[in-house]
Amino acid sequence: MFRISIRNKDSNVLKIKQAVKKSHATWFGRVRNILKGGMNDDLMWEELEEILISSDVGVNTSIEILEDLRQKIKLQQVTDPDKILELLKTLMITIMDTGSDIQYSGDWGKSDLIPHVILVVGVNGVGKTTTVGKLAHYYKQMGNRVMLAAGDTFRAGAIDQLQIWGERVGVDVIAQSYGADPGAVAFDAFKAAKARNSDVLIVDTAGRLHNKTNLMEEVKKIRQVMTGLDSRAPHEILLVLDATTGYNGLAQAKTFSSFVGCNRIFLSKLDGTAKGGVVLAIKKELELPIHYIGTGEQVQDMALFSAEQLVEAMFASSY
């Protein structure tokens, strides 16, 4: 039976805090001092707007957040800088909230869908294959039987790279030769996962440019193959976005979603950017939930997304 999530809260908090360390140091850590500088001061509002926009929250979202903050301050007659900060944090959490609360004891989700198929998509360079390796480790640690499918048959070395990850994590990898039909790889992998009673099948795909229609069609083909084998599959279409590309990465998400209907996001390399505000832009403009974030380069360096934990880490009084 597929175990969806067992998480240690303290570990998750520490990983998220590490992931937004640069964003805190460059932008969000300054907010507390700015608020203490003067209530309803024009300079204060300009500085807050600069922080939000510069951290890649997006112009429209930044303006909306600050307009809402002004209204709440006026309506509630708040003057305490700490209370104003709490209002700001609440507004940001509301925007980023995925609608699912994290639970930290037992299983907060199980499924009898075997195998649970995760189709991983994204352009070259976003850390997609590394993400597949991290996910394999993550689900295996929960006690799942995990299998990988090397669906990226277009890039030289991609199959070898995934097989190395499989050996490192200790999971089977279904692969064919370079240049093989990705749909055929997906077909074989699903059959193998079913035969071996695997709980989770994670399918890697080629890192195709989002403006290459013929390549995007290959992703759709893999999805259709999976659906033909199980009408409910793939159960997740996980888009990997590189946080270091910031606001520019949103175009990728829109295109992938229109082609294959992405329903979750893995935000990789969040620890490598000071523009962590892109998390708000993704949720606000794309309405796609972020479920995981990359917190480093090692196989265990990922965290389950929590809007509350991320915002608290961004505005932490100390690090």
C-alpha positions as CSV (number, residue, x, y, z in Angstrom):
1,M,0.0,0.0,0.0
2,F,1.4,3.4,-1.1
3,R,2.4,5.6,1.9
4,I,2.0,9.2,0.9
5,S,3.7,11.0,3.7
6,I,5.3,10.5,7.1
7,R,7.3,13.6,8.2
8,N,9.3,14.8,11.1
9,K,8.3,18.4,11.7
10,D,11.6,19.6,13.2
11,S,13.6,18.2,10.3
12,N,11.2,19.8,7.8
13,V,11.5,23.2,9.5
14,L,15.3,23.1,9.5
15,K,15.4,22.2,5.8
16,I,13.1,24.9,4.8
17,K,15.0,27.4,6.9
18,Q,18.2,26.4,5.2
19,A,16.5,26.7,1.8
20,V,15.4,30.3,2.3
21,K,18.5,31.5,4.1
22,K,19.7,33.7,1.2
23,S,16.2,35.1,0.7
24,H,16.1,36.0,4.4
25,A,19.5,37.6,4.4
26,T,19.0,39.6,1.2
27,W,15.4,40.7,1.5
28,F,12.9,39.4,4.0
29,G,15.0,39.7,7.1
30,R,15.0,43.5,6.7
31,V,11.2,43.8,7.0
32,R,11.1,43.8,10.8
33,N,13.5,46.8,11.0
34,I,11.6,48.7,8.2
35,L,8.3,48.3,10.0
36,K,9.8,49.7,13.2
37,G,11.0,52.8,11.3
38,G,7.6,54.5,11.1
39,M,4.0,53.8,10.8
40,N,2.2,54.8,7.6
41,D,5.3,56.4,6.3
42,D,5.6,56.6,2.5
43,L,9.2,55.5,2.6
44,M,8.3,52.5,4.6
45,W,5.7,51.4,2.1
46,E,8.1,52.0,-0.8
47,E,10.8,49.9,0.9
48,L,8.3,47.1,1.5
49,E,7.3,47.1,-2.1
50,E,10.9,47.1,-3.3
51,I,11.6,44.0,-1.1
52,L,8.6,42.1,-2.5
53,I,9.2,42.9,-6.1
54,S,13.0,42.4,-5.9
55,S,12.5,39.0,-4.4
56,D,10.4,38.0,-7.4
57,V,7.0,38.0,-5.8
58,G,5.8,39.9,-8.9
59,V,4.6,43.5,-9.3
60,N,0.8,42.8,-9.3
61,T,1.0,40.4,-6.4
62,S,3.3,42.7,-4.4
63,I,0.9,45.6,-4.9
64,E,-2.1,43.5,-3.9
65,I,-0.4,42.3,-0.7
66,L,0.5,45.8,0.4
67,E,-2.9,47.2,-0.4
68,D,-4.5,44.4,1.6
69,L,-2.1,45.1,4.4
70,R,-2.9,48.8,4.5
71,Q,-6.6,48.0,4.7
72,K,-6.2,45.6,7.5
73,I,-4.0,48.0,9.5
74,K,-6.6,50.7,9.1
75,L,-9.6,48.5,9.8
76,Q,-8.0,46.9,12.9
77,Q,-6.2,50.1,13.9
78,V,-2.9,48.3,14.4
79,T,0.2,50.3,15.3
80,D,2.5,47.7,16.8
81,P,5.2,46.8,14.3
82,D,5.2,43.1,15.4
83,K,1.4,42.9,14.8
84,I,1.8,44.4,11.4
85,L,4.4,41.8,10.6
86,E,2.1,39.1,11.7
87,L,-0.6,40.5,9.4
88,L,1.8,40.5,6.5
89,K,2.9,37.0,7.2
90,T,-0.8,35.8,7.3
91,L,-1.5,37.4,3.9
92,M,1.5,35.6,2.4
93,I,0.6,32.3,4.0
94,T,-3.0,32.6,2.6
95,I,-1.7,33.1,-0.9
96,M,0.7,30.2,-0.8
97,D,-1.5,27.8,1.1
98,T,-2.0,24.5,-0.8
99,G,-5.2,23.7,1.1
100,S,-3.6,20.7,2.8
101,D,-2.3,20.7,6.3
102,I,0.8,18.7,7.1
103,Q,0.5,16.1,9.7
104,Y,3.6,14.7,11.4
105,S,2.5,11.4,13.0
106,G,1.4,8.3,11.2
107,D,0.3,8.2,7.6
108,W,-1.8,11.2,6.5
109,G,-2.5,9.4,3.3
110,K,-2.5,6.0,1.9
111,S,-3.6,4.7,-1.5
112,D,-4.5,1.3,-2.9
113,L,-3.5,2.5,-6.4
114,I,-0.6,0.2,-7.2
115,P,1.6,1.4,-8.7
116,H,1.2,5.1,-7.8
117,V,2.6,6.8,-11.0
118,I,4.4,10.1,-10.8
119,L,5.3,11.6,-14.2
120,V,8.1,14.1,-13.8
121,V,8.4,16.9,-16.4
122,G,10.5,20.0,-16.9
123,V,13.1,21.7,-19.1
124,N,16.8,20.8,-19.2
125,G,18.8,22.2,-16.4
126,V,16.2,22.5,-13.7
127,G,17.5,19.5,-11.8
128,K,14.8,17.1,-12.9
129,T,16.8,13.8,-12.8
130,T,18.2,14.7,-9.4
131,T,14.7,15.4,-8.3
132,V,13.6,11.9,-9.4
133,G,16.5,10.5,-7.3
134,K,15.4,12.6,-4.3
135,L,11.8,11.5,-4.6
136,A,12.8,7.8,-4.9
137,H,14.8,8.2,-1.7
138,Y,12.0,10.1,0.0
139,Y,9.3,7.5,-0.8
140,K,11.6,4.5,-0.1
141,Q,12.3,6.0,3.4
142,M,8.6,5.7,4.1
143,G,8.7,2.0,3.4
144,N,7.5,2.1,-0.2
145,R,8.8,-0.2,-3.0
146,V,10.0,2.3,-5.6
147,M,10.8,1.8,-9.3
148,L,12.2,4.4,-11.8
149,A,11.6,4.6,-15.5
150,A,14.3,6.2,-17.8
151,G,11.9,8.0,-20.1
152,D,14.5,10.6,-21.2
153,T,15.9,8.7,-24.2
154,F,16.8,11.9,-26.1
155,R,19.7,13.2,-24.1
156,A,23.0,11.4,-24.2
157,G,23.9,10.1,-20.8
158,A,20.5,10.6,-19.3
159,I,19.8,6.9,-18.9
160,D,23.2,6.3,-17.2
161,Q,22.5,9.2,-14.9
162,L,19.2,7.8,-13.8
163,Q,20.7,4.3,-13.3
164,I,23.4,5.8,-11.1
165,W,20.7,7.4,-9.0
166,G,18.9,4.1,-8.9
167,E,22.0,2.4,-7.6
168,R,22.6,5.1,-5.0
169,V,19.1,5.0,-3.7
170,G,18.8,1.2,-4.0
171,V,15.8,1.0,-6.4
172,D,15.2,-0.7,-9.8
173,V,15.4,1.3,-13.0
174,I,13.6,0.2,-16.2
175,A,15.4,1.5,-19.3
176,Q,15.9,0.9,-23.0
177,S,18.6,2.1,-25.3
178,Y,19.4,5.7,-26.3
179,G,16.9,6.9,-28.8
180,A,14.2,4.4,-27.9
181,D,10.5,5.4,-27.9
182,P,9.8,7.0,-24.4
183,G,6.2,5.6,-24.6
184,A,7.6,2.1,-24.9
185,V,9.8,2.7,-21.9
186,A,6.8,3.9,-19.9
187,F,4.8,0.9,-21.0
188,D,7.5,-1.6,-19.9
189,A,8.1,0.2,-16.6
190,F,4.4,0.1,-15.7
191,K,4.1,-3.6,-16.5
192,A,7.3,-4.3,-14.5
193,A,6.1,-2.2,-11.5
194,K,2.8,-4.1,-11.6
195,A,4.5,-7.5,-11.8
196,R,6.9,-6.7,-9.0
197,N,4.2,-5.2,-6.8
198,S,5.9,-1.8,-6.6
199,D,4.2,0.9,-4.7
200,V,5.6,3.9,-6.6
201,L,6.7,4.3,-10.2
202,I,8.5,7.6,-11.0
203,V,8.9,8.3,-14.7
204,D,11.7,10.6,-15.8
205,T,11.1,12.5,-19.1
206,A,13.3,14.4,-21.5
207,G,14.1,18.0,-20.6
208,R,12.3,19.5,-23.5
209,L,12.1,23.2,-24.3
210,H,8.7,24.5,-23.5
211,N,8.3,26.1,-26.9
212,K,9.1,22.9,-28.9
213,T,5.6,21.6,-29.7
214,N,6.8,18.3,-31.2
215,L,8.8,17.5,-28.0
216,M,5.9,18.5,-25.8
217,E,3.8,16.0,-27.7
218,E,6.1,13.3,-26.5
219,V,5.2,14.1,-22.9
220,K,1.5,13.8,-23.8
221,K,2.2,10.5,-25.5
222,I,3.8,9.1,-22.3
223,R,0.8,10.3,-20.3
224,Q,-1.6,8.6,-22.8
225,V,0.3,5.3,-22.5
226,M,0.0,5.4,-18.8
227,T,-3.7,6.3,-18.9
228,G,-4.2,3.4,-21.4
229,L,-2.8,1.0,-18.8
230,D,-4.6,2.5,-15.8
231,S,-7.4,5.1,-16.4
232,R,-6.3,6.9,-13.2
233,A,-2.6,7.2,-14.2
234,P,-0.5,9.1,-14.0
235,H,-1.7,10.0,-10.5
236,E,0.7,13.0,-10.3
237,I,2.2,15.1,-13.1
238,L,5.0,16.8,-11.3
239,L,6.5,19.9,-12.8
240,V,10.1,20.7,-11.7
241,L,10.8,24.4,-11.7
242,D,14.2,25.9,-11.0
243,A,13.8,28.6,-8.3
244,T,17.0,30.4,-9.6
245,T,15.2,31.2,-12.8
246,G,12.7,33.2,-10.8
247,Y,9.7,34.8,-12.4
248,N,10.9,33.7,-15.9
249,G,10.1,30.1,-15.0
250,L,6.4,30.8,-14.9
251,A,6.1,30.6,-18.6
252,Q,7.4,27.0,-18.5
253,A,4.7,26.1,-16.0
254,K,1.9,27.6,-18.1
255,T,3.0,25.8,-21.2
256,F,3.5,22.4,-19.5
257,S,0.1,22.7,-17.8
258,S,-1.7,23.5,-21.0
259,F,-0.1,20.4,-22.7
260,V,-0.1,17.8,-20.0
261,G,-2.1,19.2,-17.1
262,C,0.5,19.4,-14.4
263,N,-1.0,19.3,-10.9
264,R,2.0,19.7,-8.6
265,I,5.3,21.5,-8.5
266,F,8.7,20.5,-7.2
267,L,10.6,23.8,-6.7
268,S,14.2,22.9,-7.0
269,K,17.3,24.9,-6.0
270,L,15.5,27.2,-3.7
271,D,18.6,27.2,-1.5
272,G,20.5,28.7,-4.5
273,T,18.6,31.9,-4.9
274,A,17.9,35.0,-2.8
275,K,14.6,35.5,-4.7
276,G,12.4,33.1,-2.7
277,G,9.4,35.4,-3.3
278,V,8.9,33.4,-6.5
279,V,7.0,30.9,-4.3
280,L,4.2,33.4,-4.0
281,A,4.2,34.2,-7.7
282,I,3.8,30.6,-8.6
283,K,0.8,30.0,-6.4
284,K,-0.8,33.3,-7.1
285,E,-0.5,33.3,-10.9
286,L,-0.5,29.6,-11.8
287,E,-2.8,28.2,-9.1
288,L,-0.5,25.1,-9.0
289,P,0.4,23.8,-5.6
290,I,4.0,23.5,-4.6
291,H,4.3,20.2,-2.8
292,Y,8.1,19.8,-2.5
293,I,11.1,22.1,-2.4
294,G,14.8,21.4,-3.0
295,T,17.0,22.4,-0.1
296,G,20.4,21.3,-1.2
297,E,22.4,18.9,-3.5
298,Q,22.3,15.7,-1.5
299,V,19.7,13.0,-2.0
300,Q,18.0,13.8,1.3
301,D,17.9,17.5,0.6
302,M,14.2,18.1,0.0
303,A,11.3,19.2,2.2
304,L,7.6,18.9,2.1
305,F,6.2,22.3,1.3
306,S,4.6,24.3,4.1
307,A,3.5,27.9,3.6
308,E,3.5,28.6,7.3
309,Q,7.0,27.1,7.8
310,L,8.4,28.9,4.8
311,V,7.0,32.3,5.7
312,E,8.2,32.0,9.3
313,A,11.7,31.1,8.1
314,M,11.7,34.1,5.7
315,F,10.9,36.5,8.4
316,A,12.8,34.9,11.3
317,S,14.3,37.3,13.8
318,S,17.5,35.3,13.9
319,Y,19.3,32.5,12.0
